[in-house]
Amino acid sequence: MKVLKLSAQGLPQSWISLEQAVTHYACGEVRWELGTQIALFRGGHNAQTGLQSQIAVSSIIGTRGVPDINPFELQPSLTNAKLFQRDRGICAYCGGHFHEEDLTREHIVPVAHHGANHWMNVVTACRACNHRKASRTPEQARMPLLYAPYVPSLWEDFILRNRRILADQMDFLMAHVPRTSRLLH
């Protein structure tokens, strides 16, 4: 189970472990919380009061400080898992819906033709379509694209990074994705 760590301004920073979240709480770095309580950590007993220390961890936390980088200038890393999820497991050529193990990363402009390994040059394809297209462009192969590639937004990237997102975390992230996002449809 992961905690969604946000900047104090509410911009996603990272998915962190419960233990990392407890460290933020213990150091007084949590400025605000959203979502539900997902864990309760118990510590030692106070010698004077006899009370046991506790830290309740929420599913979403906003932490102190200002990020050193502009998150909107970041390019999300490209992985097959995130690509297949961005494209909803649908082959860009035949339109079939496939399981992840039956999908491939397809370069629109093939690597053999100096095509880049970048979000705007890759789509999801089934193995049969990828083999049929080979090292040709869609035009050369007479295989038009059924959808256009795009670079995921910061919010979409956080959704694509984590397969086990809690409902309140997903609601928070989905409220910020662009209206044109393929994740909404």
Contacts in CASP RR format, 6 or more apart in sequence:
PFRMAT RR
TARGET T0000
AUTHOR 0000-0000-0000
METHOD contacts of the structure
MODEL  1
MKVLKLSAQGLPQSWISLEQAVTHYACGEVRWELGTQIALFRGGHNAQTG
LQSQIAVSSIIGTRGVPDINPFELQPSLTNAKLFQRDRGICAYCGGHFHE
EDLTREHIVPVAHHGANHWMNVVTACRACNHRKASRTPEQARMPLLYAPY
VPSLWEDFILRNRRILADQMDFLMAHVPRTSRLLH
1 18 0 8 1.000
1 38 0 8 1.000
1 39 0 8 1.000
1 164 0 8 1.000
1 166 0 8 1.000
2 15 0 8 1.000
2 16 0 8 1.000
2 17 0 8 1.000
2 162 0 8 1.000
2 164 0 8 1.000
3 15 0 8 1.000
3 16 0 8 1.000
3 17 0 8 1.000
3 18 0 8 1.000
3 20 0 8 1.000
3 21 0 8 1.000
3 38 0 8 1.000
3 57 0 8 1.000
3 58 0 8 1.000
3 59 0 8 1.000
3 60 0 8 1.000
3 61 0 8 1.000
4 12 0 8 1.000
4 15 0 8 1.000
4 59 0 8 1.000
4 60 0 8 1.000
4 61 0 8 1.000
4 158 0 8 1.000
4 169 0 8 1.000
4 172 0 8 1.000
4 173 0 8 1.000
5 12 0 8 1.000
5 13 0 8 1.000
5 14 0 8 1.000
5 15 0 8 1.000
5 16 0 8 1.000
5 20 0 8 1.000
5 21 0 8 1.000
5 24 0 8 1.000
5 61 0 8 1.000
5 62 0 8 1.000
5 63 0 8 1.000
6 12 0 8 1.000
6 13 0 8 1.000
6 60 0 8 1.000
6 61 0 8 1.000
6 62 0 8 1.000
6 63 0 8 1.000
7 13 0 8 1.000
7 62 0 8 1.000
7 63 0 8 1.000
7 65 0 8 1.000
7 66 0 8 1.000
7 67 0 8 1.000
8 31 0 8 1.000
8 32 0 8 1.000
8 62 0 8 1.000
8 63 0 8 1.000
8 64 0 8 1.000
8 65 0 8 1.000
8 66 0 8 1.000
9 66 0 8 1.000
10 62 0 8 1.000
11 67 0 8 1.000
11 71 0 8 1.000
11 154 0 8 1.000
12 71 0 8 1.000
12 154 0 8 1.000
12 155 0 8 1.000
12 158 0 8 1.000
12 173 0 8 1.000
13 63 0 8 1.000
13 67 0 8 1.000
13 71 0 8 1.000
15 158 0 8 1.000
15 161 0 8 1.000
15 162 0 8 1.000
16 24 0 8 1.000
18 38 0 8 1.000
18 39 0 8 1.000
18 41 0 8 1.000
18 57 0 8 1.000
21 57 0 8 1.000
21 61 0 8 1.000
22 41 0 8 1.000
22 55 0 8 1.000
22 57 0 8 1.000
24 30 0 8 1.000
24 61 0 8 1.000
24 63 0 8 1.000
25 55 0 8 1.000
25 57 0 8 1.000
25 61 0 8 1.000
26 55 0 8 1.000
28 64 0 8 1.000
29 63 0 8 1.000
29 64 0 8 1.000
30 61 0 8 1.000
30 62 0 8 1.000
30 63 0 8 1.000
30 64 0 8 1.000
31 62 0 8 1.000
31 63 0 8 1.000
31 64 0 8 1.000
32 61 0 8 1.000
32 62 0 8 1.000
33 58 0 8 1.000
33 60 0 8 1.000
33 61 0 8 1.000
33 62 0 8 1.000
34 58 0 8 1.000
34 59 0 8 1.000
34 60 0 8 1.000
34 61 0 8 1.000
34 168 0 8 1.000
34 172 0 8 1.000
35 58 0 8 1.000
35 59 0 8 1.000
35 60 0 8 1.000
35 168 0 8 1.000
35 169 0 8 1.000
35 172 0 8 1.000
36 58 0 8 1.000
36 59 0 8 1.000
36 166 0 8 1.000
36 168 0 8 1.000
37 56 0 8 1.000
37 57 0 8 1.000
37 58 0 8 1.000
37 59 0 8 1.000
38 57 0 8 1.000
38 58 0 8 1.000
38 59 0 8 1.000
38 166 0 8 1.000
39 56 0 8 1.000
39 57 0 8 1.000
40 54 0 8 1.000
40 55 0 8 1.000
40 56 0 8 1.000
40 57 0 8 1.000
41 54 0 8 1.000
41 55 0 8 1.000
41 56 0 8 1.000
41 57 0 8 1.000
42 52 0 8 1.000
42 53 0 8 1.000
42 54 0 8 1.000
43 52 0 8 1.000
43 53 0 8 1.000
43 54 0 8 1.000
43 55 0 8 1.000
44 52 0 8 1.000
44 53 0 8 1.000
45 51 0 8 1.000
45 52 0 8 1.000
45 53 0 8 1.000
46 52 0 8 1.000
46 53 0 8 1.000
59 166 0 8 1.000
59 168 0 8 1.000
59 169 0 8 1.000
60 168 0 8 1.000
60 169 0 8 1.000
60 172 0 8 1.000
71 154 0 8 1.000
72 154 0 8 1.000
74 154 0 8 1.000
75 119 0 8 1.000
75 151 0 8 1.000
76 82 0 8 1.000
76 119 0 8 1.000
76 151 0 8 1.000
76 152 0 8 1.000
76 154 0 8 1.000
76 156 0 8 1.000
76 157 0 8 1.000
76 160 0 8 1.000
78 117 0 8 1.000
78 118 0 8 1.000
78 119 0 8 1.000
78 122 0 8 1.000
80 100 0 8 1.000
80 103 0 8 1.000
80 105 0 8 1.000
81 100 0 8 1.000
81 160 0 8 1.000
82 152 0 8 1.000
82 157 0 8 1.000
82 160 0 8 1.000
82 161 0 8 1.000
83 105 0 8 1.000
83 119 0 8 1.000
83 122 0 8 1.000
83 123 0 8 1.000
83 124 0 8 1.000
84 100 0 8 1.000
84 103 0 8 1.000
84 124 0 8 1.000
85 159 0 8 1.000
85 160 0 8 1.000
86 124 0 8 1.000
86 150 0 8 1.000
86 152 0 8 1.000
86 156 0 8 1.000
86 160 0 8 1.000
86 182 0 8 1.000
86 183 0 8 1.000
87 123 0 8 1.000
87 124 0 8 1.000
87 147 0 8 1.000
87 182 0 8 1.000
88 97 0 8 1.000
88 182 0 8 1.000
89 97 0 8 1.000
89 98 0 8 1.000
89 100 0 8 1.000
89 103 0 8 1.000
89 124 0 8 1.000
90 96 0 8 1.000
90 97 0 8 1.000
90 98 0 8 1.000
90 124 0 8 1.000
90 146 0 8 1.000
90 147 0 8 1.000
91 97 0 8 1.000
91 98 0 8 1.000
91 103 0 8 1.000
91 124 0 8 1.000
91 125 0 8 1.000
91 126 0 8 1.000
91 129 0 8 1.000
91 146 0 8 1.000
92 106 0 8 1.000
92 123 0 8 1.000
92 124 0 8 1.000
92 125 0 8 1.000
92 129 0 8 1.000
92 145 0 8 1.000
92 146 0 8 1.000
92 147 0 8 1.000
93 106 0 8 1.000
93 125 0 8 1.000
93 126 0 8 1.000
93 129 0 8 1.000
93 132 0 8 1.000
93 133 0 8 1.000
93 138 0 8 1.000
93 143 0 8 1.000
93 144 0 8 1.000
93 145 0 8 1.000
93 146 0 8 1.000
94 126 0 8 1.000
94 128 0 8 1.000
94 129 0 8 1.000
95 146 0 8 1.000
96 126 0 8 1.000
98 126 0 8 1.000
102 126 0 8 1.000
102 127 0 8 1.000
103 124 0 8 1.000
103 125 0 8 1.000
103 126 0 8 1.000
103 127 0 8 1.000
104 124 0 8 1.000
104 125 0 8 1.000
104 126 0 8 1.000
104 127 0 8 1.000
104 130 0 8 1.000
105 122 0 8 1.000
105 124 0 8 1.000
105 125 0 8 1.000
106 122 0 8 1.000
106 123 0 8 1.000
106 124 0 8 1.000
106 125 0 8 1.000
106 129 0 8 1.000
106 130 0 8 1.000
106 133 0 8 1.000
107 115 0 8 1.000
107 117 0 8 1.000
107 121 0 8 1.000
107 122 0 8 1.000
108 121 0 8 1.000
108 122 0 8 1.000
108 123 0 8 1.000
108 137 0 8 1.000
108 138 0 8 1.000
108 145 0 8 1.000
108 149 0 8 1.000
109 115 0 8 1.000
109 116 0 8 1.000
109 121 0 8 1.000
109 137 0 8 1.000
110 134 0 8 1.000
110 135 0 8 1.000
110 136 0 8 1.000
110 137 0 8 1.000
111 117 0 8 1.000
111 135 0 8 1.000
112 135 0 8 1.000
113 135 0 8 1.000
113 137 0 8 1.000
115 121 0 8 1.000
119 149 0 8 1.000
119 150 0 8 1.000
119 151 0 8 1.000
119 152 0 8 1.000
120 149 0 8 1.000
120 150 0 8 1.000
120 151 0 8 1.000
121 149 0 8 1.000
122 149 0 8 1.000
123 145 0 8 1.000
123 147 0 8 1.000
123 149 0 8 1.000
125 133 0 8 1.000
129 143 0 8 1.000
132 141 0 8 1.000
132 143 0 8 1.000
133 141 0 8 1.000
133 143 0 8 1.000
134 141 0 8 1.000
138 144 0 8 1.000
138 145 0 8 1.000
147 182 0 8 1.000
150 182 0 8 1.000
152 160 0 8 1.000
153 177 0 8 1.000
153 178 0 8 1.000
153 181 0 8 1.000
155 173 0 8 1.000
155 174 0 8 1.000
155 176 0 8 1.000
155 177 0 8 1.000
156 177 0 8 1.000
156 178 0 8 1.000
156 181 0 8 1.000
156 183 0 8 1.000
158 173 0 8 1.000
159 165 0 8 1.000
159 170 0 8 1.000
159 173 0 8 1.000
159 174 0 8 1.000
159 177 0 8 1.000
159 183 0 8 1.000
165 173 0 8 1.000
174 183 0 8 1.000
174 184 0 8 1.000
177 183 0 8 1.000
177 184 0 8 1.000
END
